[in-house]
Amino acid sequence: MLPALLPLLQIAGRAAFHVTGVVYLLWALVSLSGCRLHVERRIWLPYLLLVVTFLASVLRAGTGLDGIHSWLDFVLYSCVSLIVLISLPCAGDGGRERLLALIGVVGVAAVVVLYLALPLQVSRPGFVPRTSMRADNLPLLTPFALHLLQYRWRHPWRQGIAGLFLLAVVLYVIGSVTRTTLLALIAALAFYAVAVLRLRLRAAAAAAVVIVLLAGAVVGDVLIRGAERHHSITEFLDVASSGRTELWRQALQSPPENIWLGVGLGTLKRQTGNEVLKLQFGDQSGRVKHLHNFVLDCWYETGLIGLGALLLWLGTLGYAAIRRLRTADQSTRMQVAVLLSAAMAILVDASLTHSYGSKQFAAYLFLFLVLAAADAPRARVGAPAA
């Protein structure tokens, strides 16, 4: 259950997240030692291939301890999903359902904490909504919180309270003036509306349009940021995306020397002198730490082999999750739908901001997809009691 708290601890700070993560991993090593548990081959085999491929990229690039450190970070973040899956039998019946409910509680708590901290943040000099308002994890937490309020909380006003919670989330995300977070929230809510609430696509699309119009009415001039002054489609996309499309074109025009294994895991973030990360946009220039797209980041750092392994891992989990969504019983289908709604938010966000090695991607996305795709593994006969 402890990984459910990690998104809330990110708001508290990097130290709280890492200390809790280390404690969790040590706890897992002790508590699971001696337990003979079986995980489906279709789950662990693509993951093992992914980890080995990324290690090969690091060794081929010769980045030394820095590359090994980046690889270990990725392994530690990503192995949380398998640890949780293996631990589910120890939680007894309903362990997965309780975990999802706890993530929903964390989502509600995160909104409360963020609003309580907002007056203090606004009063400080140099307040910038994009960096000061920590809305990054709200899109991935919102489906769990809505499911908790609408279906698990037994209160006569639960639907109205869920609506007020959703309004609070939307207003906070709009106030943070972060387009990527807004798009991720819209994607999560659209999938939730169709898969959980069983609304028609037309109704879900109309709700998405309402959120976009609300954002345009409140902070539209900031969100567009002068894109209306550019007449060509390319110029409009460059400005509206804060130069991301220009960065992507630049990366595609300058592929890595080793197209198969790339430049090494984490290399782009460390090499501030890399010309691929130097963005000249209009009269402004600067450097970025990654390419703001998990596919391009993975391709450039780990090559076509690494990207193929990542897409195989995500595709295997996604296919299994969609299959369970169509064939499982009502209770399981609801759980899978909530998990996929959160996963959709992370995928949209990773396509524009966070890289494949981020906490959101390697820890939360993998966890949600693994829980959506796999049944809890069963302990083999004769296994020690947990």
C-alpha positions in Angstrom: 0.0 0.0 0.0 2.9 2.4 0.6 3.5 3.3 -3.1 0.0 4.9 -3.1 1.5 7.6 -0.9 4.3 8.5 -3.3 2.4 11.1 -5.4 1.5 13.0 -2.2 5.1 12.8 -1.0 6.2 14.4 -4.2 4.3 17.5 -3.1 6.2 17.4 0.2 9.5 17.4 -1.6 12.2 15.2 -3.2 13.7 14.1 0.1 10.4 12.8 1.4 9.8 10.8 -1.8 13.3 9.3 -1.9 13.5 8.4 1.8 10.1 6.7 1.6 11.0 4.9 -1.6 14.2 3.5 -0.1 12.4 2.3 3.0 9.8 0.7 0.8 12.4 -1.2 -1.3 14.2 -2.4 1.8 11.0 -3.4 3.4 10.0 -5.4 0.3 13.4 -7.2 0.2 12.9 -8.3 3.8 9.2 -9.2 3.7 9.3 -11.1 0.4 12.4 -13.0 1.0 11.7 -16.8 1.1 8.3 -16.4 -0.6 8.0 -18.5 -3.7 5.6 -16.6 -5.9 4.8 -17.1 -9.5 4.3 -14.1 -11.9 3.1 -14.7 -15.4 5.8 -14.9 -18.0 4.1 -12.4 -20.3 4.6 -9.8 -17.4 8.2 -10.4 -16.3 9.8 -11.4 -19.6 9.2 -8.1 -21.5 10.3 -6.2 -18.4 13.5 -8.2 -18.1 14.2 -7.6 -21.8 13.6 -3.9 -21.2 16.0 -3.7 -18.3 18.7 -5.7 -20.0 18.4 -3.6 -23.2 18.8 -0.4 -21.3 21.9 -1.8 -19.5 23.4 -2.7 -22.9 22.9 0.9 -24.0 24.7 2.2 -20.9 27.6 -0.2 -21.4 27.9 0.5 -25.1 27.9 4.3 -24.5 30.7 4.0 -22.0 29.2 6.7 -19.7 30.6 5.0 -16.5 29.1 5.5 -13.1 26.7 8.2 -14.3 25.1 5.8 -16.8 24.9 3.0 -14.2 23.3 5.5 -11.8 20.6 6.4 -14.3 20.0 2.8 -15.1 19.7 1.9 -11.3 17.2 4.8 -10.9 15.1 3.4 -13.7 15.2 -0.1 -12.3 14.3 1.1 -8.8 11.4 3.2 -10.0 10.0 0.5 -12.3 10.4 -2.5 -10.0 7.8 -1.0 -7.7 5.1 -2.3 -10.1 6.3 -5.9 -9.8 6.8 -5.7 -6.1 3.2 -4.5 -5.6 1.9 -7.3 -7.9 3.8 -10.0 -6.0 2.6 -8.6 -2.7 -1.1 -8.6 -3.5 -1.7 -12.2 -2.3 -0.3 -11.1 1.1 -3.0 -8.5 1.4 -5.8 -11.0 1.2 -9.0 -10.7 -0.7 -9.7 -7.2 -2.0 -6.1 -6.0 -1.7 -6.1 -4.4 -5.2 -9.4 -2.7 -4.4 -8.1 -1.3 -1.2 -4.9 -0.1 -3.0 -7.0 1.8 -5.5 -9.1 3.3 -2.8 -6.0 4.5 -0.9 -4.8 6.2 -4.1 -8.1 7.9 -4.3 -7.7 9.1 -0.7 -4.3 10.4 -1.6 -5.8 12.3 -4.6 -8.4 14.0 -2.3 -5.6 14.8 0.2 -3.4 16.2 -2.5 -6.0 18.7 -3.7 -6.6 19.8 -0.1 -2.9 20.2 0.6 -2.4 22.2 -2.6 -5.2 24.6 -1.9 -4.1 25.1 1.7 -0.5 25.9 0.5 -1.7 28.2 -2.3 -2.2 31.4 -0.2 1.4 31.1 1.2 2.8 30.5 -2.3 1.0 33.5 -3.8 2.2 35.8 -1.0 5.9 35.0 -1.7 7.8 37.3 -4.1 8.5 35.8 -7.5 5.4 33.6 -7.5 5.1 31.8 -10.9 2.0 29.6 -11.3 3.7 27.1 -13.6 6.6 26.3 -11.2 5.0 27.1 -7.8 1.7 25.3 -8.2 2.5 21.6 -8.2 -0.3 20.2 -10.3 1.7 17.5 -12.1 0.2 14.5 -10.4 -3.4 15.7 -10.3 -4.4 14.2 -13.7 -3.2 10.7 -12.7 -4.8 10.9 -9.2 -8.2 12.3 -10.3 -9.7 9.1 -11.7 -9.0 7.3 -8.4 -10.4 10.1 -6.3 -13.6 10.3 -8.4 -14.1 6.5 -8.3 -13.7 6.7 -4.5 -16.2 9.5 -4.0 -18.7 8.2 -6.5 -18.7 4.4 -5.9 -17.0 3.5 -2.6 -18.1 6.4 -0.3 -21.5 5.7 1.0 -22.9 9.2 1.3 -26.2 10.6 0.0 -24.4 13.6 -1.5 -21.5 11.7 -2.9 -22.2 12.7 -6.5 -22.4 16.4 -5.7 -19.2 16.2 -3.6 -17.5 14.4 -6.5 -18.6 17.2 -8.8 -17.2 19.8 -6.4 -13.9 17.9 -6.2 -13.7 17.8 -10.0 -14.3 21.5 -10.3 -11.6 22.2 -7.7 -9.1 20.0 -9.7 -10.0 21.7 -13.0 -9.7 25.2 -11.6 -6.3 24.4 -10.0 -4.9 22.9 -13.1 -6.1 25.9 -15.2 -4.7 28.3 -12.6 -1.3 26.6 -12.9 -1.2 27.6 -16.6 0.4 24.4 -17.6 -1.0 23.2 -21.0 0.4 19.7 -20.7 -1.2 19.1 -17.4 -4.5 20.4 -18.7 -4.3 18.1 -21.7 -3.4 15.1 -19.5 -6.4 15.9 -17.2 -8.7 16.1 -20.2 -7.5 12.8 -21.5 -7.9 11.1 -18.1 -11.4 12.5 -17.7 -12.5 11.6 -21.2 -11.4 7.9 -20.7 -13.0 7.9 -17.3 -16.3 9.2 -18.7 -16.4 6.6 -21.4 -15.0 3.5 -19.6 -16.3 4.1 -16.0 -19.3 6.4 -16.3 -20.3 4.7 -19.6 -21.0 8.0 -21.3 -21.2 8.3 -25.1 -18.2 9.6 -26.9 -20.2 12.6 -27.9 -20.9 13.5 -24.3 -17.3 13.0 -23.3 -16.1 15.2 -26.1 -18.6 17.9 -25.2 -17.3 17.8 -21.6 -13.7 18.1 -22.9 -14.7 21.1 -25.0 -16.2 22.8 -22.0 -13.0 22.4 -20.0 -11.0 23.9 -22.9 -13.4 26.8 -23.2 -13.2 27.4 -19.5 -9.4 27.4 -19.7 -9.5 29.8 -22.7 -11.9 32.2 -20.8 -9.7 32.3 -17.7 -6.1 32.2 -19.0 -6.4 31.9 -22.7 -3.9 34.6 -23.5 -1.3 32.9 -21.4 -1.9 29.5 -22.8 -1.6 30.5 -26.4 1.3 32.9 -25.7 1.4 34.8 -29.0 0.7 31.9 -31.3 -2.0 34.0 -33.0 0.6 36.2 -34.5 2.0 33.4 -36.6 0.2 32.5 -39.8 1.7 29.2 -40.9 0.7 25.9 -39.2 4.4 25.1 -38.4 4.9 28.5 -36.7 1.7 28.2 -34.8 2.6 24.7 -33.5 6.1 25.8 -32.6 4.9 28.7 -30.5 1.8 27.0 -29.0 4.0 24.0 -27.9 6.7 26.3 -26.5 9.2 25.1 -29.1 8.6 21.4 -28.6 7.8 20.7 -32.3 11.0 22.6 -33.3 13.0 20.5 -30.8 11.5 17.2 -32.2 12.4 18.2 -35.8 15.9 19.1 -34.6 16.3 15.7 -32.9 15.1 13.8 -36.0 17.5 15.7 -38.2 20.4 14.8 -35.9 20.0 11.1 -35.0 22.5 9.4 -32.6 25.7 7.9 -34.0 24.7 4.5 -32.8 21.2 4.1 -34.1 20.7 0.8 -32.4 21.8 1.5 -28.8 21.7 5.3 -28.8 23.9 7.6 -26.7 23.3 5.9 -23.4 20.6 6.1 -20.7 20.4 9.5 -19.1 23.0 11.1 -21.3 20.8 13.9 -22.7 20.1 15.2 -19.2 23.8 15.3 -18.3 25.3 16.6 -21.6 24.3 20.3 -21.5 26.6 21.0 -24.4 24.7 18.6 -26.7 23.6 20.5 -29.8 20.4 18.5 -30.0 19.3 20.1 -26.8 20.2 23.6 -27.9 17.0 25.3 -29.0 17.0 28.5 -31.1 13.5 29.7 -31.3 12.9 33.2 -32.7 15.0 35.7 -30.8 15.4 33.4 -27.8 17.8 30.5 -27.2 18.4 28.0 -24.5 19.0 24.4 -23.6 16.7 21.7 -22.3 17.3 18.5 -20.3 15.4 16.2 -22.6 13.3 16.1 -25.8 9.9 16.4 -24.1 8.6 13.2 -25.7 9.2 9.8 -24.2 9.4 8.1 -27.6 12.1 10.4 -28.9 14.0 10.4 -25.6 14.1 6.6 -25.5 15.0 6.4 -29.2 17.9 8.9 -28.8 19.3 7.5 -25.6 18.7 3.8 -26.0 18.4 3.4 -29.8 15.9 1.5 -31.8 16.5 -1.6 -29.7 15.7 0.2 -26.5 12.7 1.9 -27.9 11.4 -1.4 -29.3 11.8 -3.0 -25.9 9.9 -0.2 -24.2 7.1 -0.3 -26.7 6.9 -4.1 -26.4 6.6 -3.8 -22.6 3.9 -1.1 -22.9 2.1 -2.8 -25.7 2.0 -6.1 -23.9 0.5 -4.6 -20.8 -1.8 -2.4 -22.7 -3.2 -5.2 -24.8 -3.7 -7.4 -21.7 -5.4 -4.5 -19.9 -7.8 -3.8 -22.8 -8.6 -7.4 -23.0 -9.5 -7.6 -19.3 -11.5 -4.4 -19.7 -13.7 -6.2 -22.3 -14.0 -9.6 -20.7 -13.8 -9.2 -16.9 -16.6 -9.0 -14.4 -18.2 -5.7 -13.5 -16.0 -5.1 -10.4 -12.7 -5.9 -12.2 -13.7 -4.0 -15.3 -14.3 -0.9 -13.1 -10.9 -1.2 -11.5 -9.2 -1.7 -14.9 -11.0 1.3 -16.3 -9.8 3.6 -13.5 -6.2 2.4 -13.8 -6.3 3.0 -17.6 -7.7 6.4 -17.1 -4.7 7.3 -14.9 -2.4 5.7 -17.4 -3.8 7.7 -20.2 -3.0 10.9 -18.3 0.6 9.9 -17.9 1.0 8.9 -21.5 -0.3 12.3 -22.7 2.0 14.0 -20.2 5.0 11.9 -21.2 4.4 12.8 -24.8 4.9 16.5 -24.1 6.9 16.8 -20.8 8.1 14.1 -18.6 10.6 11.6 -20.0 10.5 7.8 -19.9 12.8 7.8 -16.8 10.6 10.1 -14.7 8.7 9.0 -11.6 5.4 9.5 -13.3 6.4 7.2 -16.2 8.7 4.5 -14.7 6.9 4.2 -11.4 3.3 5.2 -11.7 2.5 4.3 -15.3 4.2 0.9 -15.0 2.3 0.3 -11.7 -1.1 1.2 -13.2 -0.6 -0.9 -16.3 0.7 -3.9 -14.5 -2.3 -3.8 -12.1 -4.6 -3.4 -15.0 -3.1 -6.2 -17.1 -2.3 -8.9 -14.6 -4.2 -11.0 -12.0 -2.5 -11.2 -8.6 0.0 -14.0 -8.6 -0.7 -16.9 -6.4 1.7 -18.4 -3.9 2.9 -21.8 -4.9 2.0 -24.8 -2.7 4.4 -25.0 0.2 5.4 -21.4 0.2 6.1 -19.8 3.6 3.3 -17.8 5.1 3.8 -14.0 4.7 
